[in-house]
Amino acid sequence: MACDSATLAGRPLTQVGLSVRDLDRSRQFYRDVLGLPLLFEANGMMFFQLAGLRLMVGKARGEQPIGGSILYFDAPDFDSAVDALALLGLVPR
């Protein structure tokens, strides 16, 4: 599929972020139970490697929902992608 610089069509998903309450328990689950390689930890976040994708597990802050997901796409022309999403009313301008 061809990549459109103004959208995310054809762009790879590069990272998924999850929020959790307990980092130690999450580390044990993702690393020791599931066997995901732990790349590094920093500032209340852990990064695990999957084939072609990274998983970021971070400690929830304040009212942030537990288990909420954040998707990170490879978007080299970020400004055009944001403009296209704003035209759809999905992000503020």
N, C-alpha and C positions, 0 to 999 in steps of 0.2 A: 504494500500500500504506500502510495506517495505521501510525503509529509507536506502539510500546508503550514506555512510560517505563521498564519494568523489564527490557527486553531491547534488543538492537541491531536487531531486525526493523524494516525500513523506514528505518533511519538511513543517511545517506550516509557513504561512506568519504571522509575528507578528506585523509589523508596516508598515504604508504607510506614506511617508512624502510628503507634498505639499509646494511649495513656493508661496507666495502672496506678494502684494504690501502694503496692509493696514491691520495690525493686529487687530485694533479695529473693523473694519468692518467684518473681518473674524470671530472674537470672537462672535460678535452679530449674525452672520449667523449660525455658527456651534453649538453654545451653545443655543442661544435664539430662533432661527427659527427651526433648526433641532432637538434641545433638547439633544444634545450629552453632557454627563457629562465631564466637564473640570477638568482634574486631577491636572495639575499645569502649571505654566509658568516660563520660564527661558531663559535668553540670546536671546531674540527675537524669542522664539519658544513657542507654546502652544501645550499641549498634551491632547487629548480627548480619552475617552474609548468607544469602541464598543464591541460587544460580541466577545471575543476572539481575538480582534485586537485593536491596538492603532493607532490613527491618529495624526501625528505631522504636525502642520501648522507653517511654519517659514517664517520670512521676507526675501524676496529675497535680495541678496547682489550683487552689481556690475552688471555684464552682465548675471547673472543667469536668465534663462527663467522663466517667471511667469507661474504657473500651472504645472511646471515640477514635475515629481513624482520620488520618491525614494522608492524602495521596500526593506524591511528588512525581511529576512528569519531566522528561527531558524537553525543554522548550527554549532553544537557543535564541529565538526572537521573542523574548518574554513580553516586551512592550506591545507588539502586535497581537499576541495572544490575549493579553489583558484587555486591549481595546476591543477585540472581537467579542470577548465575554461580557464586557460592559455594555456593548450594543444589545446584547440579549438580556440585559438587566441582572446578570449573575454576579457581578462585582461592581463596587462603587467606582466612579471615575475620579 
